Amino acid sequence: MAENFVRHRQPWKSEEVAKLKTLAAKGMGLKAIAKALTRSEESVQDRAKTDGIKIAKLR
């Protein structure tokens, strides 16, 4: 069920990082944040780790 992301390897904009921080602070899960940012889960996870942002682990 792999999705094709047109934005593959595109640099992150400051607005996207701000939105990532906001969504993570609201307690959203990785999958929901990735969908909201139209980025892959791996990309979101890597950026969150780089910026020290904690993403809720939803089961």
Residue, then its C-alpha position, 0 to 999 in steps of 0.5 A: m500500500a505504498e503511496n507515491f509522494v510527489r514531494h520526495r526529497q523536497p526540503w522542509k519549509s519553515e511553515e511545515v516545521a511549525k505545523l509539524k510542531t503544532l500537530a505533534a503538540k496536539g497529540m496527533g499520531l505519525k500517520a495523521i501528521a504525515k497525511a496533513l503535511t503530505r509527506s511520508e511517515e519516514s520523512v516526518q519521523d526523521r524531521a521530528k527526530t532532527d528537531g527534537i519533536k516528540i510524536a505521540k505513539l498511538r496504538 
